[in-house]
Amino acid sequence: MSVNTLVLDIEGTVCPIMFVKETLFPYFLAKLPLVLELIVFPLGPSDDPSDDPIVTILYGLDEEVRTSKDSVLEHFQSLVARDIKDPVLKSLQGFIWKSGYESGELKAPVYSDSIEYIREFLSKEGNRIFIYSSGSIKAQILLFGYVDDNGTSVDLNPCLSGYFDITTAGFKQDASSYTKILVEIGSSEATKQVLFLSDNVHEVKAAISAGMQSKLVIRPGNAPVSKEDLTLYEIIHSLEELS
């Protein structure tokens, strides 16, 4: 049965695994002090209206944290250092990253083979592509909206039929998350027509358990794969191998 639906992981699959940690996180931390410099601390009561989107985001913090620029800065620096998936942090990161993408300071280094295969796959009528990442859907849309295609920023979002994250589908190592995705995309009766690609063995295993086809993507910088897993799962090193 031929594949007509792709579900793609992002980091380590269609773009370098270190893009977030080596580019996006440092960019956020570098811009954060400048952003907070424009805010008057301490913030008033949480029900005070504000037209400033940053202030609105900061009201999501505990009252003792939002008393000063330094306390807010230290709080976010700690969350980033510990890689904590905090909703307030994600909202603020998204706001700052959006400014970076729009200014041209940030471009997503999606692999050229991924860009080419996405376009090739969609050249067949009825084919669809979805994204499933632990990063927020807003961050996914931003990333695919500013893809570096040989030095030119291109928007790949028109190529995508939908997005899933851990808040909408569940955790990526749970088979139930992939079952939910199959239902959402209307493929629960044709699971073998859906192919999930990821650099994570546990995610590939979960997708297969849910009935999807799945392949393990090995890219430079990705986590090592055991000899046993190399024999258990189908391996690709580039999306062009799917052509």
C-alpha positions, -999 to 999 in steps of 0.1 A, spaced: 0 0 0 15 33 -11 21 61 14 -1 92 9 5 109 42 38 120 59 41 129 95 74 146 102 94 153 133 115 184 130 149 184 149 172 157 137 148 148 110 142 177 86 166 202 102 198 199 124 191 187 159 211 215 175 193 244 158 171 251 188 199 247 214 227 264 195 207 291 176 172 297 190 179 294 227 210 317 226 191 342 204 164 343 230 188 348 259 207 375 241 175 395 233 157 390 266 175 417 287 168 443 260 131 433 259 128 434 297 145 468 298 114 483 282 91 470 310 84 489 342 87 467 372 72 457 395 42 448 375 8 457 389 -20 433 399 -25 405 374 -59 418 364 -45 451 352 -52 456 315 -22 460 292 -17 466 255 18 453 257 20 416 246 52 411 267 35 424 298 5 401 291 29 372 289 48 381 321 15 382 340 17 344 337 46 343 361 42 340 399 39 373 416 72 370 434 90 364 401 77 394 383 88 420 409 119 431 390 138 428 357 166 408 374 142 382 390 124 377 357 157 374 338 171 349 363 139 329 362 139 325 324 177 318 323 172 290 348 143 275 328 163 275 296 194 260 313 173 232 326 154 228 294 120 231 312 90 231 289 72 260 306 42 276 289 51 312 298 87 307 286 74 292 253 51 321 248 79 347 254 104 327 232 78 326 204 74 364 206 111 370 205 118 344 178 90 359 157 108 392 157 141 375 148 126 357 119 108 388 106 139 409 108 159 383 89 182 376 118 168 340 120 163 315 93 154 278 97 182 256 83 159 229 69 179 203 50 178 208 13 168 172 7 139 178 30 128 209 11 130 191 -22 112 159 -10 84 179 6 77 196 -28 82 163 -47 58 144 -24 31 170 -27 33 169 -65 11 138 -64 -25 147 -60 -40 138 -26 -8 136 -7 -5 154 26 22 163 51 17 169 89 42 180 115 45 164 150 70 181 173 75 186 210 79 223 202 47 244 202 26 246 171 33 284 170 70 276 170 65 250 142 46 275 121 74 301 126 101 277 117 85 266 85 76 301 76 112 313 74 131 284 58 166 291 44 165 278 9 199 285 -6 201 319 11 165 328 3 138 328 30 108 307 19 75 298 35 68 261 35 36 263 56 14 262 25 28 227 19 16 215 53 -18 202 61 -16 205 99 5 205 130 6 185 163 25 191 196 24 174 230 -6 196 240 -27 185 211 -16 149 205 3 138 236 38 128 244 58 115 214 69 82 229 34 71 236 16 50 210 -17 66 220 -4 99 206 0 84 171 -34 68 174 -49 102 181 -31 117 152 -45 90 129 -80 98 140 -75 135 136 -62 132 101 -88 107 91 -64 78 85 -74 54 113 -87 29 87 -56 32 65 -27 34 89 -2 18 66 -6 47 42 9 70 68 47 73 72 62 89 103 99 100 102 119 107 134 154 106 147 142 91 180 140 53 182 113 54 209 91 76 188 95 53 158 86 23 179 55 41 193 43 51 157 47 15 145 28 2 175 -1 26 165 -1 10 130 19 36 111 48 29 89 79 46 104 116 51 96 145 62 117 164 92 104 201 93 111 217 127 106 250 144 116 249 153 153 220 130 161 221 107 191 240 74 184 218 44 175 225 9 189 235 -20 166 203 -37 177 181 -8 167 199 -5 134 186 -40 126 152 -35 141 141 -4 122 143 9 87 170 36 84 174 66 62 200 93 61 182 117 38 147 122 27 158 118 -9 161 81 -2 123 80 -1 121 91 -37 
